[in-house]
Amino acid sequence: MISREHRFAGRASLKFVYKNGKVVRGPHFSVRYALNGRRASYRAAVVVSRKISKSAVKRNRIRRRIYALIGSLEKQISQPYDIVITVFSESVDSLTPPALEKQLQQQLKAAGILR
């Protein structure tokens, strides 16, 4: 899990990333990111729509798994990026942890976020 200082506060703070960010799409989720010079460290948010699963339990499980992976990659994030991961496939819930981690690392490296 990531600490509170690395999380977004409210929907209004996501607007900056949606307006100015770039996107790296993968088979299960997309990573939208923007460099934020006003911050000292990164912020991350995971968005899982109700269209993915009607069950809040499944949506929260997906969200927690991705937050845990971001927390494990925390030391490799080089600059103060604002990162929004939007899940668009329910199959993320059934991916094995190594497969999910590999996919997330590939997309973050493609974005230039990880060293």
Residue pairs with C-beta under 8 A, 6 or more apart in sequence:
1 64
1 67
1 68
1 71
2 44
2 67
2 70
2 71
2 74
5 41
6 41
6 42
6 43
6 44
6 70
6 74
7 43
7 44
7 45
8 14
8 43
8 44
8 45
8 82
8 84
13 43
13 82
14 45
14 84
16 34
16 36
16 82
17 32
17 33
17 34
17 82
17 83
17 84
18 32
18 84
20 34
21 32
21 33
21 34
21 82
21 84
22 32
22 33
22 34
22 111
23 30
23 31
23 32
24 30
24 31
24 33
24 107
24 108
24 110
24 111
26 103
26 106
26 107
27 89
27 103
28 87
28 88
28 89
28 91
28 92
28 95
28 103
29 66
29 85
29 86
29 87
29 88
29 89
29 92
29 103
29 107
30 85
30 86
30 88
30 107
31 83
31 84
31 85
31 107
31 108
31 111
31 113
32 83
32 84
32 85
32 86
33 81
33 82
33 83
33 84
33 111
33 113
34 81
34 82
35 79
35 80
35 81
35 82
36 43
36 80
36 81
36 82
37 80
39 80
39 82
40 80
41 80
42 74
42 77
42 79
42 80
42 81
42 82
42 83
42 113
43 80
43 81
43 82
43 83
44 67
44 70
44 82
44 83
44 84
44 85
45 83
45 84
45 85
46 62
46 63
46 66
46 67
46 70
46 84
46 85
46 87
47 84
47 85
47 86
47 87
48 59
48 62
48 63
48 87
49 86
49 87
49 88
50 59
52 58
52 59
52 62
52 87
52 88
52 89
52 90
53 59
53 62
53 90
53 93
58 90
58 93
61 93
62 87
62 92
62 93
65 92
65 97
65 100
66 85
66 87
66 92
66 100
66 104
69 100
69 101
69 104
70 83
70 85
70 104
72 101
73 104
73 105
73 108
73 114
76 114
76 115
77 108
77 113
77 114
78 113
78 114
78 115
79 113
81 113
83 108
83 113
85 104
92 100
95 103
105 114
108 114
